[in-house]
């Protein structure tokens, strides 16, 4: 891996960690070592496992393990070796934090003692590999816990002062992954600056920081204002691996900017390959041989008609256009963008608009892609055009009857007055008309962002909102995007009442009935309106109407993509559109369509 990095003229860095309290060691079953003996905090956070309190021999062993790892990293060709003390997830920072260090020896008590292990690890690493490798320290300067934790105005300031000139590089951030990688819904570009800006004033060594910088102007500003010397851009580089190149070449409009949705994070937390809403090639570079910028040119002169200009249709049209095909893109609505256009208008989701904006910018450069808004098409009209290759990206609509993963039959009373679904709010039902309109009950069996964001919308417009969900807590799946707690906190501040582990069993004219899934008890709530956020129905009727045309030879090819194929998240819609473009005109692959790692003995 280091050799591959060097081939591109770059330096290879590696972070060495021993996780201590953060590791339950469920696989190895070895006792985890930490400053104290207590229940582990990593993994589920509730594993029935405790650490063993480290004695002096354990500390000496840890230092030896770290030194050995540094030497192995050097032999492997790495140029930068990290001593990691961030996110409260490694032993060095666990020794520093008073809440986890009650020791009375030279590794506990005073700040100097609590910093001792980190200092020793830095010195050991410099002694072992400092002749050829830079030794960096990643350090979280604030836990956002106030007096209960490390703060940038308190001990973190003193720690950087003590160690200021010891490492070759300071890599600084704020602690807690949900803080460090905050979503765009709750944190803007450069949100860490106010916490990390002090570090440059205490050291002559270079400083790197993060903050989901996507704008070159913001990056330049952070450097010129003396916040840091280098920009760390993980999520922006996932969205666009060629971000530095495009800046260097002045191709600012070609930058595929991160939208801050944290779908990349969900891959890690769900133990599946990484993925990205903006970059459908992410995680598929090896598996499918997909390059983020390069795509195979067309094999023959063919024209393609794409129906629907939502995220799937836009990506399909863009990628097909890049391949050189003649593409006609039709959209029923006046404005392009589909669900992205509508959802990006909801509270906190404005940056999601980049999914459509970037693709429209690229499409406008292509003379071989013609775009026709306000062009609804029936199956008969499609056939009348004489087009031979059709891709349908006609999206999906929310169900109106409350059927979802929990209730597999319509909720009694779903057809009463003032029972709406998300499409009503996004596509015409005025929220302002509902302002101060009494009690609204939201039934969320979707469990991602939609239920929570619509609760926020209604509550912000003067409605009294109660959110009901069968899940253990609000917007359950958003825990994997690191924002569930913030969503629940915001709704609580807005006065939204929450009923978890409950189903909406009946809707009446002026009230609803809930059933607690644990106790079985029924609860009645008054209601002026009900919002059902449950399953969606694919707009696939045109696809099934056209299938016979393929069999009869009227069409050469027909494909349905995105939500019209199967409702999913926006990232999947973009991927579906890209996959269709990659596979168009190519020979079908037998068996698994991507490479699979296989163990060899």
C-alpha positions as CSV (number, residue, x, y, z in Angstrom):
1,X,0.0,0.0,0.0
2,X,2.8,2.4,0.8
3,X,4.5,1.6,-2.5
4,X,1.3,2.4,-4.3
5,X,1.0,5.8,-2.5
6,X,4.7,6.6,-3.4
7,X,4.0,5.9,-7.1
8,X,1.8,9.0,-7.1
9,X,4.4,11.2,-5.4
10,X,2.6,11.2,-2.1
11,X,3.6,10.4,1.5
12,X,2.1,7.4,3.3
13,X,1.0,7.8,6.9
14,X,-0.2,5.2,9.5
15,X,-2.0,5.7,12.8
16,X,-0.8,3.3,15.6
17,X,-3.4,2.6,18.3
18,X,-4.1,0.5,21.3
19,X,-7.7,1.0,22.2
20,X,-8.0,0.1,25.8
21,X,-11.4,1.1,27.1
22,X,-12.7,1.3,23.6
23,X,-12.0,-2.4,22.8
24,X,-14.1,-5.2,24.1
25,X,-11.8,-7.7,22.3
26,X,-14.8,-10.0,21.5
27,X,-12.7,-11.7,18.7
28,X,-9.4,-12.4,20.5
29,X,-11.0,-12.7,24.0
30,X,-7.8,-11.2,25.4
31,X,-8.4,-8.8,28.4
32,X,-8.2,-5.2,27.3
33,X,-5.8,-3.0,29.2
34,X,-6.6,0.5,30.4
35,X,-5.7,3.1,33.1
36,X,-8.5,1.7,35.3
37,X,-10.8,-1.4,35.4
38,X,-14.2,-0.5,34.1
39,X,-16.8,-1.5,31.5
40,X,-15.7,-1.0,28.0
41,X,-17.2,1.9,26.1
42,X,-16.5,0.8,22.5
43,X,-18.5,-1.5,20.2
44,X,-22.1,-1.5,21.3
45,X,-21.2,0.6,24.3
46,X,-23.0,-2.0,26.4
47,X,-20.8,-5.1,26.1
48,X,-20.7,-6.9,29.5
49,X,-16.8,-6.7,29.5
50,X,-14.4,-4.8,31.8
51,X,-10.8,-3.8,31.2
52,X,-7.9,-4.8,33.4
53,X,-6.1,-2.0,35.2
54,X,-2.6,-1.6,33.8
55,X,0.4,-2.0,36.1
56,X,4.0,-0.8,35.4
57,X,4.8,-4.0,33.4
58,X,1.7,-3.5,31.3
59,X,2.8,0.1,30.5
60,X,6.3,-1.0,29.6
61,X,4.8,-3.7,27.4
62,X,2.5,-1.2,25.7
63,X,5.5,1.1,25.0
64,X,7.4,-1.9,23.5
65,X,4.4,-2.9,21.3
66,X,4.1,0.6,20.1
67,X,7.8,0.9,19.3
68,X,7.7,-2.5,17.5
69,X,4.7,-1.4,15.5
70,X,6.5,1.8,14.5
71,X,9.5,-0.2,13.3
72,X,7.2,-2.5,11.2
73,X,5.6,0.6,9.7
74,X,9.0,1.9,8.7
75,X,10.0,-1.4,7.1
76,X,6.6,-1.4,5.2
77,X,7.6,2.0,3.7
78,X,5.4,4.4,5.7
79,X,6.7,8.0,5.9
80,X,4.6,9.3,8.7
81,X,4.0,7.4,11.9
82,X,1.2,8.6,14.3
83,X,1.0,8.6,18.0
84,X,-2.8,8.6,18.3
85,X,-4.6,10.5,21.1
86,X,-8.0,11.5,19.7
87,X,-11.6,10.6,20.2
88,X,-11.0,9.1,23.7
89,X,-10.6,5.8,21.9
90,X,-6.9,5.1,22.6
91,X,-5.0,4.5,25.8
92,X,-2.8,7.7,25.7
93,X,-5.8,10.0,25.8
94,X,-7.5,7.7,28.4
95,X,-4.6,8.3,30.7
96,X,-5.0,12.0,30.2
97,X,-8.7,12.2,31.0
98,X,-9.3,12.6,34.7
99,X,-12.6,10.7,34.6
100,X,-10.8,7.6,33.5
101,X,-7.5,8.0,35.4
102,X,-7.7,7.8,39.2
103,X,-4.1,6.5,39.6
104,X,-1.8,7.7,42.3
105,X,1.5,6.7,40.7
106,X,3.6,8.8,38.2
107,X,1.0,8.2,35.5
108,X,-1.9,9.8,37.5
109,X,-2.8,12.9,39.4
110,X,-1.2,15.9,38.0
111,X,-1.6,16.9,34.3
112,X,2.2,16.3,33.8
113,X,1.8,12.7,35.1
114,X,-1.3,12.0,33.0
115,X,0.5,13.2,29.9
116,X,3.5,11.1,30.7
117,X,2.5,8.0,28.6
118,X,1.8,10.1,25.5
119,X,5.1,11.9,25.9
120,X,6.9,8.5,26.3
121,X,5.2,7.1,23.2
122,X,6.2,10.1,21.1
123,X,9.8,9.9,22.4
124,X,10.0,6.1,21.8
125,X,8.6,6.5,18.3
126,X,11.1,9.3,17.4
127,X,13.9,7.2,18.8
128,X,12.8,4.2,16.8
129,X,12.0,5.7,13.4
130,X,12.6,9.4,13.6
131,X,15.7,9.2,11.4
132,X,13.6,8.6,8.3
133,X,9.9,9.0,9.4
134,X,8.0,12.0,10.6
135,X,6.3,11.4,13.9
136,X,2.8,13.0,14.1
137,X,0.4,13.3,17.0
138,X,-3.4,13.3,16.4
139,X,-4.9,15.1,19.4
140,X,-8.5,16.0,20.2
141,X,-8.5,19.4,21.8
142,X,-12.2,19.4,22.9
143,X,-14.7,16.8,23.8
144,X,-17.7,19.3,23.9
145,X,-18.5,18.0,27.3
146,X,-17.8,21.3,29.2
147,X,-16.2,20.8,32.6
148,X,-16.8,17.1,32.4
149,X,-14.2,16.6,29.7
150,X,-11.2,18.0,27.9
151,X,-11.6,21.6,26.6
152,X,-9.6,23.7,24.2
153,X,-9.6,26.5,26.8
154,X,-8.5,24.3,29.6
155,X,-6.2,21.2,29.9
156,X,-6.0,20.7,26.1
157,X,-4.3,24.1,25.8
158,X,-1.8,23.1,28.5
159,X,-1.1,19.7,26.9
160,X,-0.2,21.3,23.6
161,X,2.0,23.8,25.4
162,X,3.8,21.0,27.2
163,X,4.4,18.9,24.1
164,X,4.5,21.8,21.6
165,X,7.8,21.0,19.8
166,X,8.0,17.3,20.4
167,X,6.1,15.8,17.4
168,X,6.9,16.7,13.8
169,X,3.3,17.4,13.0
170,X,0.1,18.3,15.0
171,X,-3.1,16.8,13.6
172,X,-5.9,18.3,15.7
173,X,-9.6,17.8,15.9
174,X,-12.5,17.6,18.3
175,X,-13.4,14.4,20.1
176,X,-16.3,12.1,19.4
177,X,-16.9,10.9,15.8
178,X,-20.3,12.5,15.8
179,X,-18.7,15.9,16.6
180,X,-15.6,15.5,14.4
181,X,-17.7,14.3,11.4
182,X,-20.8,16.3,12.0
183,X,-23.4,16.1,9.2
184,X,-24.2,19.2,7.2
185,X,-27.6,19.3,8.8
186,X,-26.0,20.3,12.1
187,X,-22.6,21.8,11.2
188,X,-21.2,23.9,8.5
189,X,-17.9,24.0,6.7
190,X,-14.9,24.7,9.0
191,X,-17.0,24.1,12.1
192,X,-13.9,23.0,14.1
193,X,-11.9,26.2,13.6
194,X,-13.0,27.9,16.9
195,X,-11.7,24.9,18.8
196,X,-8.4,24.2,17.1
197,X,-7.2,27.7,16.2
198,X,-5.0,28.1,19.4
199,X,-2.6,25.3,18.4
200,X,-0.8,27.3,15.7
201,X,0.1,29.9,18.3
202,X,1.8,27.4,20.6
203,X,4.1,25.4,18.2
204,X,6.4,26.0,15.3
205,X,5.5,22.6,13.9
206,X,3.0,22.3,11.0
207,X,-0.6,21.9,12.0
208,X,-3.3,20.0,10.0
209,X,-7.0,20.1,10.8
210,X,-10.3,19.0,9.4
211,X,-13.8,20.5,9.0
212,X,-15.4,19.1,5.8
213,X,-13.9,21.8,3.7
214,X,-15.3,21.6,0.2
215,X,-14.7,25.1,-1.0
216,X,-11.2,26.1,-2.2
217,X,-11.9,29.7,-0.9
218,X,-12.6,28.3,2.6
219,X,-9.5,26.3,2.5
220,X,-7.3,29.2,1.5
221,X,-9.0,31.4,4.1
222,X,-8.2,28.9,6.9
223,X,-4.5,28.9,5.8
224,X,-4.2,32.7,5.5
225,X,-5.9,33.3,8.8
226,X,-3.4,31.1,10.5
227,X,-5.8,28.3,11.6
228,X,-3.7,25.5,10.2
229,X,-1.0,24.8,7.6
230,X,-2.7,21.9,5.8
231,X,-6.3,21.0,5.2
232,X,-7.4,17.5,6.1
233,X,-10.2,16.5,3.7
234,X,-11.4,13.0,4.2
235,X,-15.1,13.2,3.3
236,X,-14.6,15.8,0.6
237,X,-12.0,13.4,-1.0
238,X,-14.4,10.5,-0.8
239,X,-16.9,12.6,-2.8
240,X,-14.2,13.7,-5.2
241,X,-10.8,12.0,-5.1
242,X,-9.4,14.5,-7.5
243,X,-10.3,17.6,-5.4
244,X,-6.7,18.9,-5.2
245,X,-6.1,18.3,-8.9
246,X,-9.3,20.3,-9.9
247,X,-8.2,23.1,-7.6
248,X,-4.8,23.2,-9.1
249,X,-6.2,23.2,-12.6
250,X,-8.8,25.9,-11.8
251,X,-11.7,23.5,-12.5
252,X,-13.7,24.7,-9.5
253,X,-17.1,24.0,-11.1
254,X,-16.0,20.4,-11.7
255,X,-15.5,19.7,-8.0
256,X,-18.0,17.1,-6.8
257,X,-18.6,18.6,-3.4
258,X,-19.4,16.5,-0.4
259,X,-23.0,17.0,0.9
260,X,-22.3,16.0,4.5
261,X,-24.8,13.2,4.6
262,X,-22.4,10.7,6.2
263,X,-23.5,7.8,4.1
264,X,-19.7,7.0,3.9
265,X,-19.8,6.5,7.7
266,X,-22.7,4.1,7.5
267,X,-20.5,1.6,5.6
268,X,-18.1,1.5,8.5
269,X,-20.8,1.1,11.1
270,X,-22.7,-1.5,9.1
271,X,-19.6,-3.5,8.2
272,X,-20.1,-3.1,4.4
273,X,-18.0,-1.5,1.7
274,X,-17.8,2.3,1.8
275,X,-20.2,4.2,-0.4
276,X,-20.9,7.9,-1.1
277,X,-24.0,9.8,-2.3
278,X,-22.1,12.0,-4.6
279,X,-19.5,9.5,-5.8
280,X,-21.1,6.2,-7.0
281,X,-17.6,4.7,-7.8
282,X,-16.6,4.9,-4.1
283,X,-15.9,1.4,-2.8
284,X,-16.2,0.0,-6.3
285,X,-12.7,0.8,-7.6
286,X,-11.4,-2.7,-7.1
287,X,-14.7,-4.7,-7.0
288,X,-15.9,-3.4,-10.3
289,X,-12.8,-1.7,-11.8
290,X,-14.6,1.7,-11.7
291,X,-12.4,4.7,-11.9
292,X,-14.0,7.9,-10.3
293,X,-13.3,10.0,-13.5
294,X,-12.7,7.6,-16.3
295,X,-15.5,5.6,-18.0
296,X,-15.3,3.3,-21.0
297,X,-16.3,5.1,-24.3
298,X,-19.3,3.9,-26.2
299,X,-18.9,0.7,-28.3
300,X,-21.4,1.7,-31.0
301,X,-23.5,4.6,-32.2
302,X,-26.7,4.4,-30.1
303,X,-29.2,6.9,-28.7
304,X,-30.7,6.6,-25.2
305,X,-33.8,8.1,-23.8
306,X,-33.8,8.7,-20.0
307,X,-37.2,9.4,-18.5
308,X,-37.0,11.1,-15.1
309,X,-34.4,13.7,-14.0
310,X,-34.1,12.8,-10.3
311,X,-30.8,11.6,-8.9
312,X,-30.8,8.3,-10.8
313,X,-31.8,9.8,-14.1
314,X,-29.4,12.7,-13.9
315,X,-26.5,10.4,-13.1
316,X,-27.4,8.0,-15.9
317,X,-27.7,10.8,-18.4
318,X,-24.5,12.4,-17.3
319,X,-22.4,9.1,-17.4
320,X,-23.9,8.1,-20.7
321,X,-23.1,11.5,-22.1
322,X,-19.6,11.1,-20.8
323,X,-19.3,7.8,-22.7
324,X,-20.3,9.6,-25.9
325,X,-23.9,8.4,-26.4
326,X,-26.6,10.7,-27.7
327,X,-28.9,11.1,-24.7
328,X,-32.4,12.6,-24.4
329,X,-33.3,13.4,-20.8
330,X,-37.0,14.1,-20.1
331,X,-38.6,15.3,-16.9
332,X,-42.3,15.5,-16.1
333,X,-41.9,18.5,-13.8
334,X,-40.8,22.0,-14.7
335,X,-37.7,21.8,-12.6
336,X,-35.1,19.0,-12.7
337,X,-33.8,17.2,-9.6
338,X,-36.7,14.9,-8.5
339,X,-36.6,14.0,-4.9
340,X,-33.3,15.9,-4.4
341,X,-34.9,19.2,-5.4
342,X,-37.8,18.7,-3.0
343,X,-35.9,17.3,-0.1
344,X,-33.1,19.8,-0.2
345,X,-35.7,22.5,0.6
346,X,-36.4,20.9,4.0
347,X,-34.7,22.1,7.2
348,X,-31.0,21.5,7.2
349,X,-30.8,19.6,3.9
350,X,-29.8,22.5,1.6
351,X,-26.3,21.0,0.8
352,X,-28.0,17.9,-0.6
353,X,-28.9,20.0,-3.6
354,X,-25.3,19.6,-4.7
355,X,-26.3,16.1,-6.0
356,X,-28.4,17.7,-8.7
357,X,-26.4,20.9,-9.2
358,X,-23.1,19.1,-10.0
359,X,-24.8,16.8,-12.5
360,X,-26.7,19.6,-14.2
361,X,-23.4,21.6,-14.5
362,X,-21.7,18.6,-16.2
363,X,-24.7,17.9,-18.4
364,X,-24.8,21.5,-19.7
365,X,-21.3,21.0,-21.0
366,X,-22.4,18.1,-23.2
367,X,-23.7,18.8,-26.6
368,X,-24.8,15.2,-26.9
369,X,-27.2,15.4,-24.0
370,X,-30.6,17.1,-24.7
371,X,-32.8,18.0,-21.7
372,X,-36.5,18.5,-21.8
373,X,-38.3,19.6,-18.6
374,X,-42.1,19.7,-18.4
375,X,-42.3,16.6,-20.5
376,X,-44.4,13.9,-18.9
377,X,-44.3,10.7,-21.0
378,X,-46.8,7.8,-21.2
379,X,-45.8,4.4,-22.5
380,X,-47.6,5.1,-25.8
381,X,-45.8,8.5,-26.2
382,X,-42.4,6.9,-25.6
383,X,-43.1,4.3,-28.3
384,X,-44.3,7.1,-30.7
385,X,-40.9,8.8,-30.5
386,X,-39.2,5.8,-32.1
387,X,-36.6,5.7,-29.4
388,X,-35.0,2.3,-29.1
389,X,-33.2,2.4,-25.8
390,X,-35.2,3.5,-22.8
391,X,-34.1,4.0,-19.2
392,X,-36.9,4.8,-16.7
393,X,-36.0,6.8,-13.6
394,X,-39.5,7.7,-12.7
395,X,-39.0,7.6,-8.9
396,X,-41.5,6.6,-6.2
397,X,-44.2,8.1,-4.0
398,X,-45.0,7.7,-0.3
399,X,-47.8,5.4,0.6
400,X,-51.0,7.1,1.9
401,X,-52.3,4.2,4.0
402,X,-49.6,3.7,6.6
403,X,-48.5,0.3,5.3
404,X,-44.8,-0.2,6.2
405,X,-42.3,-2.6,7.7
406,X,-44.2,-2.7,11.0
407,X,-47.9,-2.7,9.8
408,X,-48.5,-4.8,6.7
409,X,-52.1,-3.6,6.2
410,X,-53.6,-0.1,5.9
411,X,-54.2,1.9,9.1
412,X,-57.9,2.2,9.8
413,X,-58.9,5.8,9.1
414,X,-56.0,6.7,6.7
415,X,-58.5,8.1,4.2
416,X,-60.0,10.7,6.6
417,X,-59.5,14.4,6.1
418,X,-56.1,16.0,6.9
419,X,-54.2,12.7,6.8
420,X,-51.1,13.5,4.7
421,X,-47.8,11.9,3.5
422,X,-44.4,13.6,2.9
423,X,-45.1,14.2,-0.7
424,X,-48.1,16.4,0.3
425,X,-45.7,18.7,2.3
426,X,-43.0,18.8,-0.3
427,X,-45.2,19.1,-3.4
428,X,-47.8,21.6,-2.6
429,X,-49.6,21.3,0.8
430,X,-48.6,24.6,2.4
431,X,-46.9,24.3,5.8
432,X,-47.7,27.9,6.4
433,X,-51.4,27.1,6.0
434,X,-51.0,24.6,8.9
435,X,-49.2,27.1,11.2
436,X,-50.8,27.1,14.6
437,X,-53.3,24.5,13.4
438,X,-53.2,22.5,16.6
439,X,-52.1,19.0,17.1
440,X,-50.2,17.0,14.5
441,X,-49.2,13.3,14.8
442,X,-46.4,12.0,12.7
443,X,-46.1,8.2,12.4
444,X,-42.6,7.4,11.3
445,X,-42.0,3.8,10.1
446,X,-39.2,5.0,7.7
447,X,-36.6,5.5,10.5
448,X,-34.1,7.7,8.6
449,X,-34.3,11.5,8.3
450,X,-37.7,12.2,6.8
451,X,-39.9,11.7,9.9
452,X,-37.6,13.9,12.1
453,X,-37.1,16.6,9.6
454,X,-40.8,17.0,8.9
455,X,-41.5,17.1,12.6
456,X,-39.0,19.9,12.8
457,X,-40.7,21.6,9.9
458,X,-44.1,21.5,11.4
459,X,-43.0,22.4,14.9
460,X,-41.0,25.4,13.6
461,X,-44.2,26.6,11.9
462,X,-46.3,26.6,15.1
463,X,-47.8,23.2,15.1
464,X,-47.9,21.0,18.2
465,X,-46.2,17.8,17.1
466,X,-46.1,14.3,18.4
467,X,-43.8,11.8,16.7
468,X,-44.7,8.1,17.0
469,X,-42.3,5.4,15.9
470,X,-42.1,1.6,16.4
471,X,-38.3,2.0,16.7
472,X,-36.5,2.3,20.1
473,X,-35.9,6.0,19.4
474,X,-36.4,8.7,16.9
475,X,-34.9,8.4,13.4
476,X,-33.3,5.1,14.4
477,X,-31.2,4.5,11.3
478,X,-29.6,8.0,11.6
479,X,-27.4,6.6,14.4
480,X,-25.3,5.2,11.6
481,X,-24.9,8.7,10.1
482,X,-23.9,9.9,13.6
483,X,-26.8,12.3,14.0
484,X,-29.5,10.5,15.9
485,X,-28.8,12.2,19.2
486,X,-28.8,15.6,17.6
487,X,-32.1,14.9,15.9
488,X,-33.7,13.9,19.1
489,X,-32.2,16.8,21.0
490,X,-33.5,19.3,18.4
491,X,-37.0,17.9,18.4
492,X,-37.1,17.9,22.2
493,X,-36.1,21.6,22.2
494,X,-38.8,22.3,19.7
495,X,-41.3,20.7,22.1
496,X,-42.0,17.6,20.0
497,X,-43.5,14.8,22.1
498,X,-42.0,11.4,21.3
499,X,-43.6,8.0,21.6
500,X,-41.1,5.2,20.8
501,X,-41.8,1.5,20.5
502,X,-45.4,2.4,19.5
503,X,-47.5,1.9,16.5
504,X,-50.3,4.0,15.1
505,X,-53.2,1.5,15.2
506,X,-56.2,3.7,14.3
507,X,-57.0,7.2,13.0
508,X,-60.3,8.9,14.0
509,X,-61.7,12.3,13.1
510,X,-60.3,14.1,16.1
511,X,-57.9,11.6,17.7
512,X,-55.6,8.7,17.0
513,X,-55.0,5.5,18.9
514,X,-51.4,4.2,19.6
515,X,-50.5,0.8,20.8
516,X,-47.4,0.3,23.0
517,X,-45.5,-2.6,21.4
518,X,-44.0,-3.7,24.8
519,X,-47.0,-3.5,27.2
520,X,-49.8,-3.7,24.6
521,X,-51.5,-0.8,26.2
522,X,-53.5,1.7,24.0
523,X,-53.0,5.5,24.2
524,X,-55.3,8.1,22.7
525,X,-53.9,11.4,21.3
526,X,-56.0,14.3,20.0
527,X,-55.2,15.3,16.4
528,X,-55.9,17.9,13.9
529,X,-53.7,16.3,11.3
530,X,-51.7,13.1,10.8
531,X,-48.6,12.6,8.7
532,X,-47.8,9.1,7.6
533,X,-44.1,8.5,6.9
534,X,-44.0,4.8,5.9
535,X,-43.2,2.8,2.8
536,X,-43.0,4.1,-0.8
537,X,-44.5,2.8,-4.0
538,X,-42.3,2.7,-7.1
539,X,-43.6,4.5,-10.2
540,X,-43.0,1.5,-12.3
541,X,-46.2,1.2,-14.3
542,X,-44.6,2.5,-17.5
543,X,-41.9,0.0,-17.2
544,X,-44.3,-2.9,-17.1
545,X,-46.3,-1.4,-19.9
546,X,-43.2,-1.3,-22.1
547,X,-41.8,-4.7,-21.3
548,X,-43.9,-6.3,-24.0
549,X,-42.5,-3.8,-26.5
550,X,-39.0,-5.3,-25.9
551,X,-40.4,-8.8,-26.5
552,X,-42.1,-7.7,-29.7
553,X,-39.0,-5.9,-31.0
554,X,-40.3,-2.4,-30.8
555,X,-37.5,-1.5,-28.3
556,X,-33.9,-2.7,-28.2
557,X,-33.5,-2.2,-24.5
558,X,-35.5,-1.2,-21.4
559,X,-34.2,-0.6,-17.9
560,X,-35.7,0.7,-14.7
561,X,-33.4,2.4,-12.2
562,X,-33.4,4.2,-8.9
563,X,-36.5,4.4,-6.7
564,X,-38.6,3.3,-9.6
565,X,-36.8,0.0,-9.4
566,X,-36.8,-0.2,-5.6
567,X,-37.2,2.7,-3.2
568,X,-33.9,3.4,-1.3
569,X,-31.7,6.2,-0.1
570,X,-30.4,8.9,-2.6
571,X,-26.9,7.3,-2.7
572,X,-28.5,4.1,-4.1
573,X,-30.4,6.0,-6.7
574,X,-27.2,7.7,-7.9
575,X,-25.4,4.3,-7.9
576,X,-28.2,2.7,-9.8
577,X,-28.0,5.4,-12.5
578,X,-24.3,5.1,-12.8
579,X,-24.5,1.3,-13.0
580,X,-27.0,1.5,-15.8
581,X,-24.7,3.9,-17.7
582,X,-21.7,1.7,-17.2
583,X,-23.5,-1.5,-18.3
584,X,-25.3,0.0,-21.3
585,X,-24.0,-1.5,-24.6
586,X,-21.7,-3.8,-22.7
587,X,-21.6,-7.6,-22.8
588,X,-23.4,-9.1,-19.8
589,X,-21.2,-10.7,-17.2
590,X,-22.1,-14.1,-16.1
591,X,-22.2,-14.8,-12.3
592,X,-21.2,-12.3,-9.7
593,X,-21.0,-8.8,-11.4
594,X,-18.0,-7.8,-9.2
595,X,-14.8,-9.3,-7.9
596,X,-15.0,-11.1,-4.6
597,X,-12.1,-11.6,-2.2
598,X,-11.4,-15.3,-1.6
599,X,-9.1,-16.7,1.0
600,X,-6.4,-19.0,-0.3
601,X,-4.8,-21.7,1.8
